[in-house]
Amino acid sequence: MRKPKINRMVLAMCLGSFIMLIFYFQSHLKVAQDGGQARGPRKSVRSPLQALYTTDPTELSPLQLMHQSRRDLLEDVCQSYTHKRRVLIPEDLKHLIVDDRHGLLYCYVPKVACTNWKRVLMVLTGDSQRDPLQIPANEAHVPGTLRTLSEYSISEINQRLRTYLKFVFVREPFERLVSAYRNKFTRSYNTAFHKRYGTKIIQRHRAEASPEALERGDDVSFSEFVRYLVDPGTQREEPFNEHWERVHSLCHPCLIHYNILGKYETLQQDSSYVLKLAGVDGEVTFPSSAKSTRTTADMVASYFKDISSAYQKKLYNLYKMDFLLFNYSMPAYLKFT
Ligand SMILES: *[C@@H]1O[C@H](CO)[C@@H](O)[C@H](O)[C@H]1NC(C)=O
């Protein structure tokens, strides 16, 4: 018998694309009802994923067509920009929150209404019917309150990736970044971030820093923050904090084929759509956010006035995949061409 000498690399690559093909095709199948460990009575017999694909493709509503084109665009960008394909590992799934009762997988992205989505999922997976807004924000972020997909076994992970409705909410990348900067570095109460990141940023990126600034780390400027982000040493040392890490790295949208790509710009509409697909639109309403402290496009432009074009370009390149994958155009206030 001939013993074929199979190149290990080729084998690994085949295996990789095979596993990804499974994820890809199965997310488009009308899978049999299998709600995992469905506790309690269910109002809807269809899973949310089935609800998404039961409509006759010739009768799609404008909303459904818009979501379809968001998915198509993301697939196109993934195909043209990701050359090295790889397999998902459990470590990649730490941001995916699991709702076994309804069959939902939500990838949370900080600064994109993730507190409210976590609150809604606590209501959906919990036993008490509460108004999401009655859950204190800090309670929504306590580790272990909600289960993440990385905690499951490989076969449980695959089953959920195949049969659950997978969704993520994204936001214009620089709006999200400025929002993170304002929240973590300009509010006096965020002392943990000042100590953990602020002191380091000032030490490395401020000439002649005062001893108080080095000690407290509470007055980081936006341009110092930008220099910290684009410094290649920063990511060599440790991954970015999730508040400024790219969605591309947090949620792996080229490997996990999200069924719904929600946007912060259409938050209420996209959230209602997800809740409707889950069959819970009568039970829980997505909280409408307070607009008072919201970071606006004008505000973002004013922060970028202080950034040199060379650094603007470096920063854009750092967040480029998030701009491309989610169809955000390059901001007009950027000065480089
Ligand atoms: C992408 O953005 C452009 C400009 O904002 C818009 O006209 C187009 O419909 C968007 N495409 C998708 C697929 O969302």
The ligand as an SDF file (V2000), in Angstrom:
LIG
                    3D

 14 14  0  0  0  0  0  0  0  0999 V2000
  -22.3430   51.8110    2.6260 C   0  0  0  0  0  0  0  0  0  0  0  0
  -22.2780   53.1850    2.8720 O   0  0  0  0  0  0  0  0  0  0  0  0
  -22.7510   53.9700    1.7990 C   0  0  0  0  0  0  0  0  0  0  0  0
  -22.4560   55.4290    2.1300 C   0  0  0  0  0  0  0  0  0  0  0  0
  -22.8130   55.7480    3.4360 O   0  0  0  0  0  0  0  0  0  0  0  0
  -24.2220   53.6930    1.5630 C   0  0  0  0  0  0  0  0  0  0  0  0
  -24.7110   54.4600    0.5060 O   0  0  0  0  0  0  0  0  0  0  0  0
  -24.3900   52.2030    1.2470 C   0  0  0  0  0  0  0  0  0  0  0  0
  -25.7410   51.8840    1.1320 O   0  0  0  0  0  0  0  0  0  0  0  0
  -23.7600   51.3620    2.3590 C   0  0  0  0  0  0  0  0  0  0  0  0
  -23.7690   49.9760    1.9840 N   0  0  0  0  0  0  0  0  0  0  0  0
  -24.1230   49.0120    2.8140 C   0  0  0  0  0  0  0  0  0  0  0  0
  -24.0260   47.6500    2.2870 C   0  0  0  0  0  0  0  0  0  0  0  0
  -24.5020   49.2240    3.9560 O   0  0  0  0  0  0  0  0  0  0  0  0
  1  2  1  0
  1 10  1  0
  2  3  1  0
  3  4  1  0
  3  6  1  0
  4  5  1  0
  6  7  1  0
  6  8  1  0
  8  9  1  0
  8 10  1  0
 10 11  1  0
 11 12  1  0
 12 13  1  0
 12 14  2  0
M  END
$$$$
